[in-house]
Amino acid sequence: MEDMAAEKELSDEELLAEYDSVRRESDPPAVQAVVCIAIGAGLFLLSLKYPELAGRLLERLRELSEGEPVIPDPINMLAGLLDKLKI
């Protein structure tokens, strides 16, 4: 009976470790999605009362998003490396 209890605790610990691993991998996209939804909802609500201000904020957000990407496109990066290596 003690062996079963030890196996259950071990499997619970393994399950918890697996859950933590999966949770850490999905945290950044989840946070990014929540931030995007909050920005969209905020702009929508702001446009109801102050449409000019919401328009200016949306235009500023567009300007910021047109700059250099923070994370380069991996396919273009790989294509550039292959071009340099002449493969």
N, C-alpha and C positions, 0 to 999 in steps of 0.2 A: 504494500500500500504506500509505503514511503517512497518507493521507486517511481510510482505513478505521480505522486505529488512533486517529486524532483523533476520529472519529465515535463509536467505541466508548467512548473515555474520556468524551466529552461525554454520551453516553447513560447511562453508568454514574453520572456525577455527577448527572444529572437524576433517575435512578432513586433514588439515595441521598437527594437533596433531597425527593423525593416520599415516600419511606419515613419520613424524619424528620418530615415534616408529618403524615402519618397516625399515626405513633407518638405524637406529642405530643397529638393529639386524643383518642386512646384511653387515655392514661395514667391520668387521674383515675378513670374508671369501673373500670378494671382494679384500681387500688389499692383503691378502695372495695369491690369484690367480694372481694378477698383479705382485707381487714380484717373484713368481715362473716363470711366463712367461718372465719377464725381465732377470732373471738368465739364463733361458734356451736360450733365444735369444743372450744374451751376450756370453755365452759359445760357441754357434754355430758360431757367428761371429769371436770370438777369435780363434776358431779352424781353421778357414780358413787361417789366417795369421800366427798364432803361435800355431801349434798343440801340441807341447810339453808342453807349459805353460797351455793350456786349459786342457790337460790330467792331469797335476798335480793338478790344481784347482778342477777338477771333482773328483779326488781321495780324496782330502781333504774334499770336500763336502760329499762324501760317508762316510768318517771317522766320521765326525761330526754328521751325521744322524744316525749312529749306536749306539750312546750313550743312556743313560737313556732318556725315553720319558718325555717331559715337562708335558704333560697331560696324566695321566694313563688311560689305557683302562677301561671304565666303566663296561663292562661285567665281566672282570677278577676281578675287584675290588669288585663287587657285589657277585661273586662266592666266593671270599676269605672271605667276611663278613658272608656269609651263612655257610661256613665251620667252621668259628670260633663260630658261634651260634649253630651249629649242628642242623640246621633246615632241 
